[in-house]
């Protein structure tokens, strides 16, 4: 399956895609798919989103660092984040009774990056991000052989724990100033 067919399959029928997705077979194909998504996302974000410079980059502004960040650093940090997310989600799914592997977890996360091709678009990016959460939930269901409820918990739990950690750190920092 080529990149475009894979992208369409993930976005249009994720349940069917993840059900048929091999849970083993190495990391290369899913990570190449994800790297392409990260590169396109980085370039499109740099070209079209209003960032700190207030508009579309002109030829002068679209220089070495923009290209370097878009083509090199975005996919590198993106791939690293996939492996980190994979560890976190793998552990949570296992704690919730999932039977999948770390490799399968990295594979479904990699394919869920399909949403990046649309998430850079202003105003609809957040909707696409919500669809990305759905892709994680569906992918986790099939890879770890759990129901939707457990998969939702596994996907949402890291965010809840992060928010609680930030609140706790903020409370501790606040208390240091007033005690």
PEWO-V415903 format. One record per pair of residues at least 4 apart in sequence whose ideal C-beta (glycine too) atoms are under 7 Angstrom apart, sorted by the first residue. I is the first residue (numbers start at 1). J is the second residue. D is the distance in whole Angstrom. If there is no record, write none. Layout:
i:I j:J d:D
i:I j:J d:D
//
This chain:
i:1 j:5 d:5
i:1 j:6 d:5
i:2 j:6 d:7
i:3 j:7 d:6
i:3 j:33 d:6
i:3 j:36 d:6
i:4 j:8 d:6
i:5 j:9 d:6
i:6 j:10 d:6
i:6 j:33 d:6
i:7 j:11 d:6
i:7 j:114 d:5
i:7 j:117 d:7
i:8 j:12 d:5
i:9 j:13 d:6
i:9 j:17 d:5
i:10 j:14 d:6
i:10 j:17 d:5
i:10 j:111 d:5
i:10 j:114 d:4
i:10 j:135 d:7
i:11 j:114 d:5
i:13 j:17 d:6
i:14 j:18 d:6
i:14 j:135 d:5
i:14 j:138 d:5
i:15 j:19 d:6
i:15 j:138 d:6
i:16 j:20 d:6
i:17 j:21 d:6
i:18 j:108 d:6
i:18 j:138 d:6
i:18 j:139 d:5
i:18 j:142 d:4
i:19 j:142 d:5
i:21 j:107 d:6
i:21 j:111 d:7
i:23 j:100 d:7
i:23 j:101 d:6
i:23 j:104 d:4
i:23 j:107 d:7
i:23 j:143 d:6
i:24 j:103 d:6
i:27 j:31 d:5
i:27 j:103 d:7
i:27 j:106 d:6
i:28 j:32 d:6
i:29 j:33 d:6
i:30 j:34 d:6
i:30 j:106 d:7
i:30 j:107 d:5
i:30 j:110 d:3
i:30 j:111 d:6
i:31 j:35 d:6
i:31 j:79 d:6
i:31 j:110 d:6
i:32 j:36 d:7
i:33 j:37 d:7
i:33 j:110 d:6
i:33 j:111 d:6
i:34 j:38 d:6
i:34 j:78 d:6
i:34 j:79 d:7
i:34 j:82 d:6
i:34 j:110 d:4
i:34 j:113 d:4
i:35 j:39 d:6
i:35 j:75 d:4
i:35 j:79 d:6
i:36 j:40 d:6
i:37 j:41 d:6
i:37 j:113 d:4
i:37 j:114 d:6
i:37 j:116 d:4
i:37 j:117 d:6
i:38 j:42 d:6
i:38 j:74 d:5
i:38 j:75 d:4
i:38 j:78 d:4
i:38 j:113 d:7
i:38 j:116 d:6
i:39 j:43 d:6
i:39 j:70 d:7
i:39 j:71 d:6
i:39 j:74 d:7
i:39 j:75 d:5
i:40 j:44 d:6
i:40 j:116 d:7
i:40 j:117 d:6
i:41 j:45 d:6
i:41 j:74 d:7
i:41 j:116 d:4
i:41 j:117 d:7
i:41 j:119 d:7
i:41 j:120 d:6
i:42 j:46 d:6
i:42 j:69 d:7
i:42 j:70 d:4
i:42 j:71 d:7
i:42 j:74 d:3
i:43 j:47 d:6
i:43 j:70 d:5
i:44 j:48 d:6
i:44 j:120 d:4
i:45 j:49 d:5
i:45 j:120 d:5
i:46 j:57 d:6
i:46 j:66 d:5
i:46 j:70 d:5
i:47 j:56 d:7
i:47 j:57 d:6
i:48 j:56 d:6
i:48 j:120 d:7
i:49 j:120 d:6
i:49 j:122 d:6
i:50 j:54 d:6
i:50 j:55 d:6
i:53 j:57 d:7
i:53 j:61 d:6
i:57 j:61 d:4
i:57 j:62 d:4
i:57 j:66 d:6
i:58 j:62 d:7
i:62 j:66 d:5
i:64 j:68 d:6
i:65 j:69 d:6
i:66 j:70 d:6
i:67 j:71 d:6
i:68 j:72 d:5
i:68 j:73 d:6
i:69 j:73 d:5
i:69 j:74 d:6
i:70 j:74 d:6
i:72 j:76 d:6
i:73 j:77 d:6
i:74 j:78 d:6
i:75 j:79 d:6
i:76 j:80 d:7
i:77 j:81 d:6
i:78 j:82 d:7
i:79 j:83 d:7
i:80 j:84 d:6
i:81 j:85 d:6
i:82 j:86 d:6
i:82 j:106 d:6
i:82 j:109 d:5
i:82 j:110 d:6
i:83 j:87 d:7
i:83 j:106 d:7
i:84 j:88 d:7
i:85 j:89 d:6
i:85 j:109 d:5
i:86 j:90 d:6
i:86 j:102 d:6
i:86 j:105 d:5
i:86 j:106 d:4
i:86 j:109 d:6
i:87 j:91 d:6
i:88 j:92 d:6
i:88 j:158 d:5
i:89 j:93 d:6
i:89 j:105 d:5
i:89 j:140 d:7
i:89 j:154 d:6
i:90 j:94 d:6
i:90 j:102 d:5
i:90 j:105 d:4
i:91 j:95 d:6
i:92 j:96 d:6
i:92 j:154 d:5
i:92 j:157 d:6
i:93 j:98 d:3
i:93 j:100 d:6
i:93 j:105 d:7
i:93 j:140 d:6
i:93 j:144 d:4
i:93 j:146 d:7
i:93 j:154 d:5
i:94 j:98 d:6
i:96 j:146 d:6
i:96 j:150 d:5
i:96 j:153 d:6
i:96 j:154 d:6
i:97 j:146 d:6
i:97 j:150 d:7
i:98 j:144 d:3
i:98 j:145 d:7
i:98 j:146 d:5
i:99 j:144 d:6
i:99 j:145 d:5
i:100 j:104 d:4
i:100 j:105 d:6
i:100 j:143 d:4
i:100 j:144 d:4
i:100 j:145 d:7
i:101 j:105 d:7
i:102 j:106 d:6
i:103 j:107 d:6
i:104 j:108 d:7
i:104 j:143 d:4
i:105 j:109 d:6
i:105 j:143 d:6
i:106 j:110 d:6
i:107 j:111 d:7
i:108 j:112 d:6
i:108 j:139 d:3
i:108 j:140 d:7
i:108 j:143 d:5
i:111 j:139 d:7
i:112 j:132 d:6
i:112 j:135 d:4
i:112 j:136 d:5
i:112 j:139 d:6
i:115 j:119 d:5
i:115 j:128 d:5
i:115 j:129 d:7
i:115 j:131 d:6
i:115 j:132 d:4
i:115 j:135 d:7
i:118 j:124 d:7
i:118 j:128 d:5
i:119 j:125 d:5
i:119 j:128 d:4
i:119 j:129 d:6
i:120 j:125 d:6
i:121 j:125 d:6
i:124 j:128 d:6
i:125 j:129 d:6
i:126 j:130 d:7
i:127 j:131 d:7
i:128 j:132 d:7
i:130 j:134 d:7
i:131 j:135 d:7
i:132 j:136 d:7
i:133 j:137 d:7
i:133 j:155 d:6
i:134 j:138 d:6
i:135 j:139 d:6
i:136 j:140 d:6
i:136 j:155 d:5
i:137 j:141 d:7
i:137 j:148 d:7
i:137 j:151 d:5
i:137 j:152 d:6
i:137 j:155 d:5
i:138 j:142 d:7
i:139 j:143 d:6
i:140 j:144 d:5
i:140 j:146 d:7
i:140 j:151 d:4
i:140 j:154 d:6
i:140 j:155 d:6
i:141 j:146 d:6
i:141 j:147 d:7
i:141 j:148 d:6
i:141 j:151 d:4
i:146 j:150 d:4
i:146 j:151 d:5
i:147 j:151 d:7
i:148 j:152 d:6
i:149 j:153 d:7
i:150 j:154 d:6
i:151 j:155 d:6
i:152 j:156 d:6
i:153 j:157 d:6
i:156 j:160 d:6
i:157 j:161 d:6
i:158 j:162 d:6
i:159 j:163 d:6
i:160 j:164 d:6
i:161 j:165 d:6
i:162 j:166 d:6
i:163 j:167 d:6
i:164 j:168 d:6
i:165 j:169 d:6
i:166 j:170 d:6
i:167 j:171 d:6
i:168 j:172 d:6
i:169 j:173 d:6
i:170 j:174 d:6
i:171 j:175 d:6
i:172 j:176 d:7
i:174 j:178 d:7
i:175 j:179 d:5
//
